Every structure is written in structure tokens, then in C-alpha cells.
Amino acid sequence: MKRIVVVGAGTSGWMVASAIKKNCPGVDVTIVYDSKIPTVGVGETLTFFMPHFMKNVLGLSDEQWMPQVKATYKTGVSMPGWTAKDSEYQSGFCLDFPAEFLASNKFNNLAQEKNCADMDQIDHYTKGGIVDLWCSMYQNGLLGDVTGNDLIASTGEGYYFSRDRKSIRDLNGTWLVNPTVGYSYHYNADLVGQSIAELVGKPSGVSVIDSTVVSVETDGDNISLLTLKDGSTITADIFVDCSGFHRLLVKKIPFTWEPCDEYYNDSAIVGPLHYDNTDNPAHCISSNSTLAGMDNGWRFSIPLTNRSGNGYVFNSRLGHNVDQLADELSSVIGFTPPNGFRHIKWDPGHYKEMMVGNCIAFGLASGFTDPFDANNLSLTTRIVKELVDLLKANPASSNLDIANLLNFRAKFYYRDIDMRVKSCLRLSPRRDTEYYRLMADVAEKTYLKEQFIEHIVNTRKRDFNNQQKFLWKSWTHVALAVRYGIKLPDVDLSLAPLAKQYFNFNKTRCLTIANRAPTLNEYYHLN
Ligand SMILES: Cc1cc2nc3c(=O)[nH]c(=O)nc-3n(C[C@H](O)[C@H](O)[C@H](O)COP(=O)(O)OP(=O)(O)OC[C@H]3O[C@@H](n4cnc5c(N)ncnc54)[C@H](O)[C@@H]3O)c2cc1C
């Protein structure tokens, strides 16, 4: 029987161990962690792969785990402060409306549905996808007098749900959207790992050892032995490093570190705002993560059912005074945690490989660039899913087979993450502080805009070759086109008249469905 040992029991450790054991019961999975070494305690907004991971990979319904971890649904991202200090911007996730729901709600105007189907068939590699087409039409004045927000609303169906604080489930819990794709979650980072452990990992048979790993022995590129505090030793076929920033295993193996450039952020100050008598959850709970441009970096605010998680992400190498940043954050969010903000620092970068020898790195151990765009757990869950699929198909897969698959996939994801983070944080038209002027200067010197456009073209090509339609609705390039006015690559505008009909139809449909949905306050029974 293949033996896998996971070191670390943070969110990534429990996600990885549980996903493997639940789906590959023939694999022996042990998790080793030290309960006295705290987890990182941040990482609370997720991407739209997460519903698939929680439901189809871990086998959990939302009812089972969401209340335990104070989770809320996420349908969009609010992004103020990026085009100007006082600018507003709302994006929506690409929700999918179930066919039965659309039919029973009389959206089935046959001609329009037919047009939509035709639109979905647009060859998005050679001609540009529908979203590129809409963006180009918008930029060329071919969509009439639609606003940027109209464009976002039609490309990201979650827009109206987010803007109007609407629920994606009705008061009976019936789904108004496809329950496995499109939306995402916010959850409490201190609770979610344990919840997955109790609901999936332990019942599936993951063995748990609470002890400190004190030494890691290697033999060439492989880990041969872990020694624990009590002197006992552990061997395995595969070791998985989920020890967070400690990187206990990977640093002993010749993984290749790829540092980010010096303009990447490397620090954050963080603090929770508990909803108490003065902060009524009815006013605070939303289905938006807030990612806001600040004078010297950016800030996040993540709404849970009992508190929000807040932080200011910045680059300590630019010499900012942390107390001043804390004052700036406090003045925007209207509070200072009683014990002050917690300071977290990292070395921005990642390992080129996910696996070397018999060692796999997941979560923070695999690297960390910038929390923007919730990329760390997104990468972990996607790659774990690939690992599970491989082991299910062939339980005897060699370590080399596994490494080839994981390392190949990771290459694409890392490039995508790098482009998303850099383009969102460096192409802002703001010039009112030294920070934005510096970012603009770096962007210009590195031809970032040109790189970004080339990336969109390459991403299309990749998705097209893989028969995927997933990334073509990526909010990033829509957001950048609308917010920063970036001209997307040329697309074939001959389809514009049909695309305009689809645009208007989709906008009306999204708005109508959101209007019929209950408010979040009704859904969470708040006054
Ligand atoms: C400011 C900030 C914001 C972030 N926001 C997001 C976000 O919004 N979305 C997102 O997806 N990600 C985000 N992340 C990343 C996210 O926090 C992590 O991906 C996630 O928490 C997983 O962490 P982890 O499990 O890899 O490590 P950790 O949570 O740090 O867990 C490490 C584990 O290793 C164990 N350990 C350490 N040393 C030893 C030892 N010697 N022996 C035994 N056990 C040991 C510890 O006990 C612990 O169990 C953010 C990160 C930061 C810094």
C-alpha cells in the first residue's frame, strides 16, 4: 500500500490529506503536525474552483461545513481605490444558471437562447471569445451607451447579486445558480482545516500524529526519514510538505526557488473586526471580498458571519512606516484591534516545481507571492485534484509520473498568477502617491501591458487546445479593460450585431434573476 505522510495541519494540510484519503482509500495517509506551532491564521477568500473541490472532491455539502466555520457565499469582488483614490468598482463572478431554472422562469425565448448557444460556439482562440468581443465593442463604442458596470454585469453574472446583497439560494435553500461552479466562499482560516479534518479526513481514515518534526534525513533527491520529538521515526513513499512558511521538507530537497522581483509585496498587517453591539452583521455581511487600492499597497476585507478579516498588504522594502500604514488602515475600516494589528512577513516567490524526488509541496510551503486574487489555495486545490485523479486512475503511479504531471500543470498556473497579480497591482492609472508612480514606472520598463495582452492570447490558445472554456470569461482582463482602459487584442467584429443581442439578453436575465432572489439579510435571518 502506498504511504503518504503530510507534514502540517493548516488549511492546506487537511485539504490535501482528506482529499487523497477520501478518494483513494487504498492509500495510507498520515498527517503529522505540532499543535503548539500555530497555523498562519489568514487566507479567507477563495476562488470559484472551491465549490467543486468541497463538494465533488471532499464530498461535503455546504450545510455540513459552512456554519461551523462562519462561512459566507462569495459572488464578486468590490475593488475601490484603484483607478483613483475615491473610485468604486464592482465585479461579479461568472455564475451559471441551471437550465431547469431558466426554463421554469420563462427566460426561454427560443430565438435568444439560440443566439446564446451560437455565441458560446465562438472560436475564442482565433476570433476572441464573447467577453473579448464585448470588451472590444465597448471600447469601440459598438455597445451603445452601456456603462463599464453594464459590461461587468453581463460578463460576470454575480454582479447584481454582489451589488444588491442578494443570496444565491432562496429561503428554502434551493439553488438559484448551478451549485457546483461559479460562486465561492469566505471562511474562517483558523477553523476550516479542523472542520475538514472532523468531517472528512478522520472519518475516511487519515492517521494523526501530534508531534514536532525535529529532523529530516535525505538520500539524494528523496526524503528518507523524519524524526519526531519523542525520537520516533517515519518513512513514506511520498512526503507532502504543508508546513507553511517553515518549509521543513522542501528546503532539504533541491527544489528550485524562483524569487519574485523586488516590487512584489512582502508584508501584511492583519486584524479581525468582530461584529458586536456596534457592528450589526446585517450591515456587515456581504457576498463581496473587498480588495482596495491604498496609498502604499492594497487592503482586503473579508466578510464572515461573525466578523470580517482585514489586512493591509505592502512592500516593506519601500521603507514605509508600519505605524502609519496601521493608521491609514484604521481610518478606512474604522477600528483598531485591541492588541494592534498582527504583522506577517514573507519572501515573495515560489518553487519552480511542485514535486522533486518523493517530496510534494503544497500551500505556503510551495511558495507565496501576494495574497491578491486568493491564488494560494486555488493552486493547492487544483493541483490536489489532479493528484487525486491520477492516483484514482492508477494507484501504482510512480513518483516520476506524479512529478511530471504536477510540475507541468504548476508551470501554467504560476505564470497566470504572476500576470494577474502584476497587471492588477501595477497598471493602475493612479499617480497620486509615490507608490503608484513607482508601480507605473516598473510596468513601463518591463512592458507589462504588452506582456499581459500576450498572456491573454496565449491563455486562449492553451484553453482552446485543451478544449476548455474556463478562463475565457476571466474577470481579470474584463476588469483591466474597463477599469484601466487596456485595449484587448483585436477580435473579429463581424459578429458584433449578434453579440449585442446576447449582451442585452444576458444583462436582463441576470438582473431579473437577482431581483427575484432574497436578500442576504433574509437568507442569514438578520434584521
Ligand atoms: C496576509 C495573507 C493573506 C492571505 N490571503 C489568502 C486568501 O485570501 N486566499 C487564499 O487562498 N490564500 C491566502 N493566503 C494564503 C493562505 O493563508 C494559505 O494558503 C493557507 O492558510 C494554507 O496555509 P498552510 O496550511 O500552507 O500553512 P499553515 O497554516 O502555516 O500551517 C502550517 C502547519 O505546519 C505545522 N508545522 C510547522 N512546523 C512544524 C514542525 N516542526 N513539526 C510539525 N508540524 C509543524 C504547523 O503546526 C501547522 O499545522 C494568505 C496568506 C497571507 C500571508
The ligand as an SDF file (V2000), in Angstrom:
LIG
                    3D

 53 58  0  0  0  0  0  0  0  0999 V2000
   -1.6940   38.0480    4.5310 C   0  0  0  0  0  0  0  0  0  0  0  0
   -2.1170   36.7820    3.8390 C   0  0  0  0  0  0  0  0  0  0  0  0
   -3.3790   36.7050    3.2640 C   0  0  0  0  0  0  0  0  0  0  0  0
   -3.7730   35.5450    2.5750 C   0  0  0  0  0  0  0  0  0  0  0  0
   -4.9870   35.5070    1.9670 N   0  0  0  0  0  0  0  0  0  0  0  0
   -5.3290   34.4140    1.2400 C   0  0  0  0  0  0  0  0  0  0  0  0
   -6.5860   34.3350    0.6180 C   0  0  0  0  0  0  0  0  0  0  0  0
   -7.3950   35.2440    0.7340 O   0  0  0  0  0  0  0  0  0  0  0  0
   -6.8880   33.2240   -0.0860 N   0  0  0  0  0  0  0  0  0  0  0  0
   -6.0130   32.1730   -0.2070 C   0  0  0  0  0  0  0  0  0  0  0  0
   -6.3100   31.2030   -0.8950 O   0  0  0  0  0  0  0  0  0  0  0  0
   -4.8310   32.1980    0.4420 N   0  0  0  0  0  0  0  0  0  0  0  0
   -4.4820   33.2810    1.1560 C   0  0  0  0  0  0  0  0  0  0  0  0
   -3.3070   33.2900    1.8240 N   0  0  0  0  0  0  0  0  0  0  0  0
   -2.5350   32.0400    1.8660 C   0  0  0  0  0  0  0  0  0  0  0  0
   -3.1880   31.1330    2.9420 C   0  0  0  0  0  0  0  0  0  0  0  0
   -3.0300   31.7430    4.1980 O   0  0  0  0  0  0  0  0  0  0  0  0
   -2.5700   29.7390    2.9620 C   0  0  0  0  0  0  0  0  0  0  0  0
   -2.6170   29.1950    1.6430 O   0  0  0  0  0  0  0  0  0  0  0  0
   -3.3510   28.7900    3.8250 C   0  0  0  0  0  0  0  0  0  0  0  0
   -3.6180   29.3230    5.0820 O   0  0  0  0  0  0  0  0  0  0  0  0
   -2.6340   27.4740    3.9820 C   0  0  0  0  0  0  0  0  0  0  0  0
   -1.5400   27.5910    4.8530 O   0  0  0  0  0  0  0  0  0  0  0  0
   -0.7010   26.2950    5.1120 P   0  0  0  0  0  0  0  0  0  0  0  0
   -1.6270   25.2030    5.5330 O   0  0  0  0  0  0  0  0  0  0  0  0
    0.1490   26.0280    3.9320 O   0  0  0  0  0  0  0  0  0  0  0  0
    0.2890   26.6850    6.3250 O   0  0  0  0  0  0  0  0  0  0  0  0
   -0.0340   26.9680    7.8670 P   0  0  0  0  0  0  0  0  0  0  0  0
   -1.4240   27.3790    8.0920 O   0  0  0  0  0  0  0  0  0  0  0  0
    1.0140   27.9160    8.3480 O   0  0  0  0  0  0  0  0  0  0  0  0
    0.1850   25.5520    8.5860 O   0  0  0  0  0  0  0  0  0  0  0  0
    1.4740   25.0680    8.8650 C   0  0  0  0  0  0  0  0  0  0  0  0
    1.3660   23.7670    9.6590 C   0  0  0  0  0  0  0  0  0  0  0  0
    2.6800   23.2100    9.8030 O   0  0  0  0  0  0  0  0  0  0  0  0
    2.8490   22.7580   11.1260 C   0  0  0  0  0  0  0  0  0  0  0  0
    4.2730   22.7390   11.4570 N   0  0  0  0  0  0  0  0  0  0  0  0
    5.1670   23.7450   11.2920 C   0  0  0  0  0  0  0  0  0  0  0  0
    6.3780   23.3560   11.7510 N   0  0  0  0  0  0  0  0  0  0  0  0
    6.2400   22.0710   12.1950 C   0  0  0  0  0  0  0  0  0  0  0  0
    7.1210   21.1090   12.7870 C   0  0  0  0  0  0  0  0  0  0  0  0
    8.4300   21.3780   13.0190 N   0  0  0  0  0  0  0  0  0  0  0  0
    6.6280   19.8980   13.1140 N   0  0  0  0  0  0  0  0  0  0  0  0
    5.3290   19.5980   12.8830 C   0  0  0  0  0  0  0  0  0  0  0  0
    4.4620   20.4740   12.3490 N   0  0  0  0  0  0  0  0  0  0  0  0
    4.9060   21.6840   12.0100 C   0  0  0  0  0  0  0  0  0  0  0  0
    2.0430   23.7290   11.9680 C   0  0  0  0  0  0  0  0  0  0  0  0
    1.6980   23.1630   13.2250 O   0  0  0  0  0  0  0  0  0  0  0  0
    0.8140   23.9420   11.0660 C   0  0  0  0  0  0  0  0  0  0  0  0
   -0.1120   22.9040   11.3360 O   0  0  0  0  0  0  0  0  0  0  0  0
   -2.8880   34.4230    2.5220 C   0  0  0  0  0  0  0  0  0  0  0  0
   -1.6380   34.4920    3.1440 C   0  0  0  0  0  0  0  0  0  0  0  0
   -1.2390   35.6580    3.7760 C   0  0  0  0  0  0  0  0  0  0  0  0
    0.1260   35.7070    4.4070 C   0  0  0  0  0  0  0  0  0  0  0  0
  1  2  1  0
  2  3  1  0
  2 52  2  0
  3  4  2  0
  4  5  1  0
  4 50  1  0
  5  6  2  0
  6  7  1  0
  6 13  1  0
  7  8  2  0
  7  9  1  0
  9 10  1  0
 10 11  2  0
 10 12  1  0
 12 13  2  0
 13 14  1  0
 14 15  1  0
 14 50  1  0
 15 16  1  0
 16 17  1  0
 16 18  1  0
 18 19  1  0
 18 20  1  0
 20 21  1  0
 20 22  1  0
 22 23  1  0
 23 24  1  0
 24 25  2  0
 24 26  1  0
 24 27  1  0
 27 28  1  0
 28 29  2  0
 28 30  1  0
 28 31  1  0
 31 32  1  0
 32 33  1  0
 33 34  1  0
 33 48  1  0
 34 35  1  0
 35 36  1  0
 35 46  1  0
 36 37  1  0
 36 45  1  0
 37 38  2  0
 38 39  1  0
 39 40  1  0
 39 45  2  0
 40 41  1  0
 40 42  2  0
 42 43  1  0
 43 44  2  0
 44 45  1  0
 46 47  1  0
 46 48  1  0
 48 49  1  0
 50 51  2  0
 51 52  1  0
 52 53  1  0
M  END
$$$$
